[in-house]
């Protein structure tokens, strides 16, 4: 994602990239609602980075990704909620 609107307008984005960006915006809606608008671009850039990092770990080292996820989400209800959120994000991002 970009923090420079002049670099990428909605019209110039690849449809797949646009769908991913919209899914990320929706996934971050609650956080964005709780923060000042002037930090939203940084929040989105940060979310994009951490999502990309997680995907890279999950792709290259699936067992390590599972261990890290269990470390981060130790309670089963939270893990189930995160899993549901992830499924919704994937469905929206990939269509």
C-alpha positions in Angstrom: 0.0 0.0 0.0 1.1 3.6 -0.4 0.9 6.6 1.9 1.1 8.9 -1.2 -2.3 9.3 -2.8 -0.7 10.9 -5.9 1.3 7.8 -6.5 -1.7 5.5 -6.8 -5.2 6.5 -7.4 -8.1 4.1 -7.3 -8.5 4.2 -11.0 -4.8 3.3 -11.7 -4.7 0.3 -9.4 -4.8 -3.2 -10.6 -8.2 -4.7 -9.7 -6.6 -7.4 -7.6 -4.5 -4.8 -5.7 -7.6 -2.7 -5.2 -9.6 -5.6 -3.8 -6.7 -6.4 -1.4 -6.6 -2.7 -0.3 -10.3 -2.6 0.3 -10.2 -5.8 2.3 -7.4 -4.4 4.4 -9.4 -1.2 5.0 -12.4 -3.2 6.1 -10.3 -5.4 8.4 -8.8 -2.3 10.0 -12.1 -0.4 10.2 -12.4 -0.7 14.0 -8.8 0.5 14.6 -9.2 3.3 12.2 -12.4 4.4 13.9 -10.5 4.7 17.2 -7.6 6.7 15.9 -7.1 10.2 14.5 -7.5 10.3 10.7 -4.0 11.8 10.3 -2.4 8.5 11.3 -4.6 6.2 9.2 -2.0 6.1 6.3 0.7 5.0 8.7 -1.6 2.4 10.3 -2.4 0.9 6.9 1.2 0.8 5.8 2.1 -0.9 9.1 -0.8 -3.4 8.8 0.3 -4.2 5.2 3.9 -4.8 6.3 2.9 -7.1 9.2 0.4 -9.0 7.0 3.1 -9.4 4.4 5.6 -10.6 7.0 3.1 -13.1 8.4 2.3 -14.4 4.9 6.0 -14.8 4.2 6.6 -16.7 7.4 3.5 -18.9 6.8 4.6 -19.7 3.3 8.2 -20.4 3.9 7.9 -21.9 7.4 4.4 -23.1 8.1 5.2 -24.9 11.4 7.0 -21.7 12.7 3.9 -19.7 11.7 1.6 -22.1 13.7 3.9 -21.8 16.7 4.0 -18.0 16.5 0.2 -17.8 16.2 -0.2 -20.0 19.3 2.2 -17.8 21.1 0.3 -14.7 20.2 -3.2 -16.1 20.6 -3.1 -18.4 23.6 -6.8 -18.5 24.3 -8.9 -20.8 22.0 -11.8 -18.4 21.6 -9.5 -15.6 20.4 -7.8 -18.0 18.0 -11.1 -19.1 16.6 -12.2 -15.4 16.2 -8.9 -14.6 14.4 -9.3 -17.7 12.2 -12.8 -16.5 11.2 -11.5 -13.0 10.6 -8.7 -14.4 8.4 -11.2 -16.5 6.3 -13.3 -13.4 5.8 -10.3 -11.3 4.8 -9.1 -13.9 2.3 -12.6 -14.3 0.8 -12.8 -10.5 0.4 -9.2 -9.9 -0.8 -9.2 -12.7 -3.4 -12.8 -12.6 -4.4 
